[in-house]
Amino acid sequence: MKHEAEAEAKALPLELVEKILLWLPVKSLIQFRCVSKQWLSLISESRFAKLHYDTTDAAPANKNTRLLYLSSEVPEARCVDLEASIRGDYALQLPLSCRLFSLSILGSCRGFILLRIHVHGAPLLLWNPVTGSHRSMSYPVADPDAPCWMGFGSSNNLWGGLSYDESSDDYLVSLG
C-alpha cells in the first residue's frame, strides 16, 4: 500500500502525460495502451484521437507521403513510404473478413481507407490500417422504383469517396 502511494506521488500529472503522448506516432500509442488502465482510457478516447490527429497533422515532420495499394496477386494491402531514404514496401494486415476476396479502394481520408469487397451482398469496410480496426458499413438503401435507383453492389463500376465533416466531427461516404 505504501509503495502504491509513493508511485502515485511520483507519477506525472495526466495532463502532462497527454501532452507528451499527443506527439508520439500512432504505432507507439498502440503499444502504450498497455502501460496502465489510465493510459488505455486516455488513448482510447475519441477526444484524444482527434487532438492527436490535429497535433500530428500540424507538425511539418509528420507530412509523410505514403502510397497504399492492393496486390493483384493475393488479397493483400501493401504500403510504400515515399519519403523514406530506403524505399521498400511492407504488408498491412487486412481485416480477416476480406482476406479471401477481391477488393478495391473506394477512398481514403485522415488515415482511414474505404474498402469494397467484390462479393454480392458484402458490406463496405471502413478500415484503419495502423490499428487494424475496421467497421462494416451497409450500402445505402434506395427505392428500386425510383427513376435514378442504382443497384449498389451489383456493378463493378461503383465509385466512391470518403471525406471528413469537421462541423459534425464525422466521416461521409459518397457512392455512385
ChimeraX attribute file (.defattr): number of C-alpha atoms within 10 A of each C-alpha:
attribute: neighborCount
match mode: 1-to-1
recipient: residues
	/A:1	6
	/A:2	6
	/A:3	8
	/A:4	9
	/A:5	10
	/A:6	10
	/A:7	11
	/A:8	10
	/A:9	10
	/A:10	9
	/A:11	10
	/A:12	11
	/A:13	10
	/A:14	12
	/A:15	9
	/A:16	9
	/A:17	13
	/A:18	17
	/A:19	13
	/A:20	10
	/A:21	19
	/A:22	20
	/A:23	16
	/A:24	13
	/A:25	13
	/A:26	18
	/A:27	10
	/A:28	10
	/A:29	18
	/A:30	14
	/A:31	10
	/A:32	14
	/A:33	16
	/A:34	11
	/A:35	9
	/A:36	10
	/A:37	10
	/A:38	12
	/A:39	17
	/A:40	16
	/A:41	11
	/A:42	18
	/A:43	21
	/A:44	14
	/A:45	11
	/A:46	10
	/A:47	10
	/A:48	16
	/A:49	15
	/A:50	12
	/A:51	16
	/A:52	21
	/A:53	16
	/A:54	12
	/A:55	15
	/A:56	17
	/A:57	14
	/A:58	11
	/A:59	10
	/A:60	8
	/A:61	8
	/A:62	12
	/A:63	11
	/A:64	12
	/A:65	11
	/A:66	13
	/A:67	11
	/A:68	19
	/A:69	16
	/A:70	17
	/A:71	13
	/A:72	10
	/A:73	7
	/A:74	11
	/A:75	16
	/A:76	20
	/A:77	20
	/A:78	17
	/A:79	16
	/A:80	16
	/A:81	16
	/A:82	14
	/A:83	11
	/A:84	11
	/A:85	7
	/A:86	8
	/A:87	10
	/A:88	11
	/A:89	16
	/A:90	12
	/A:91	14
	/A:92	16
	/A:93	15
	/A:94	18
	/A:95	16
	/A:96	9
	/A:97	12
	/A:98	18
	/A:99	15
	/A:100	11
	/A:101	14
	/A:102	17
	/A:103	19
	/A:104	17
	/A:105	18
	/A:106	20
	/A:107	19
	/A:108	20
	/A:109	13
	/A:110	12
	/A:111	10
	/A:112	19
	/A:113	20
	/A:114	23
	/A:115	22
	/A:116	24
	/A:117	20
	/A:118	18
	/A:119	13
	/A:120	10
	/A:121	12
	/A:122	16
	/A:123	17
	/A:124	18
	/A:125	22
	/A:126	22
	/A:127	20
	/A:128	18
	/A:129	18
	/A:130	13
	/A:131	12
	/A:132	12
	/A:133	13
	/A:134	19
	/A:135	13
	/A:136	14
	/A:137	15
	/A:138	11
	/A:139	15
	/A:140	11
	/A:141	10
	/A:142	12
	/A:143	11
	/A:144	10
	/A:145	7
	/A:146	8
	/A:147	7
	/A:148	9
	/A:149	11
	/A:150	15
	/A:151	15
	/A:152	17
	/A:153	18
	/A:154	12
	/A:155	11
	/A:156	9
	/A:157	9
	/A:158	15
	/A:159	14
	/A:160	16
	/A:161	16
	/A:162	18
	/A:163	15
	/A:164	14
	/A:165	9
	/A:166	8
	/A:167	6
	/A:168	7
	/A:169	9
	/A:170	9
	/A:171	14
	/A:172	11
	/A:173	17
	/A:174	12
	/A:175	13
	/A:176	10
